[in-house]
Amino acid sequence: MRYRELVRRLRRLGCQELRSGKGSHHIWYNPSTGKVASIPDWGSRDLAPGTVRAILRELGISRQDFGPIR
């Protein structure tokens, strides 16, 4: 899954980008849980499924709400 697709799905769930972090990372916030996560933006490179699962866990989003990770 690429960063753009992840962002699209997070926005649909109500998450917001707070700011840019260090390097190619962005800081995202989930207002429904009050949790924050740093997400790498590797451009056209895919994020590993384990990385996406860890981001969802940090933001407090269930896999059922997010949908399949490709």
C-alpha positions as CSV (number, residue, x, y, z in Angstrom):
1,M,0.0,0.0,0.0
2,R,1.4,3.4,-1.0
3,Y,1.3,6.5,1.2
4,R,-1.4,8.2,-0.9
5,E,-3.8,5.3,-0.6
6,L,-3.2,5.1,3.1
7,V,-3.9,8.8,3.5
8,R,-7.1,8.6,1.5
9,R,-8.4,5.8,3.7
10,L,-7.3,7.6,6.9
11,R,-9.1,10.8,5.9
12,R,-12.3,8.8,5.2
13,L,-12.1,7.6,8.8
14,G,-11.7,11.1,10.1
15,C,-8.0,11.3,10.7
16,Q,-6.1,14.6,10.1
17,E,-2.5,15.4,9.2
18,L,-1.1,17.7,11.9
19,R,2.3,18.5,10.4
20,S,5.3,17.3,8.6
21,G,7.8,15.4,10.8
22,K,11.5,14.7,10.3
23,G,12.6,13.6,6.9
24,S,9.9,12.1,4.8
25,H,7.5,11.5,7.7
26,H,4.1,13.1,8.5
27,I,2.4,13.3,11.8
28,W,-1.3,12.2,11.8
29,Y,-4.0,12.5,14.5
30,N,-7.1,10.5,15.1
31,P,-9.7,12.8,16.8
32,S,-12.0,10.0,17.8
33,T,-9.3,8.3,19.9
34,G,-6.9,11.2,20.6
35,K,-3.9,9.2,19.3
36,V,-1.0,10.4,17.1
37,A,1.2,8.4,14.7
38,S,4.2,9.2,12.5
39,I,3.7,7.9,8.9
40,P,6.5,7.6,6.4
41,D,6.0,9.0,2.9
42,W,8.1,6.9,0.6
43,G,6.5,8.2,-2.6
44,S,5.9,5.4,-5.1
45,R,7.4,2.7,-2.8
46,D,4.9,0.5,-0.9
47,L,4.7,0.5,2.8
48,A,5.1,-2.9,4.3
49,P,1.9,-4.5,5.6
50,G,3.4,-4.7,9.1
51,T,4.1,-1.0,9.0
52,V,0.5,-0.2,8.0
53,R,-0.8,-2.5,10.9
54,A,1.5,-0.7,13.4
55,I,0.2,2.7,12.2
56,L,-3.4,1.5,12.6
57,R,-2.6,0.2,16.1
58,E,-1.0,3.6,17.0
59,L,-4.0,5.5,15.8
60,G,-6.5,3.2,17.5
61,I,-8.2,2.1,14.2
62,S,-9.5,-1.5,13.9
63,R,-8.7,-3.6,10.9
64,Q,-12.4,-4.0,10.3
65,D,-13.0,-0.3,10.0
66,F,-9.9,0.2,7.8
67,G,-10.5,-2.7,5.5
68,P,-8.0,-5.0,3.7
69,I,-4.3,-4.1,3.6
70,R,-2.9,-4.7,0.2
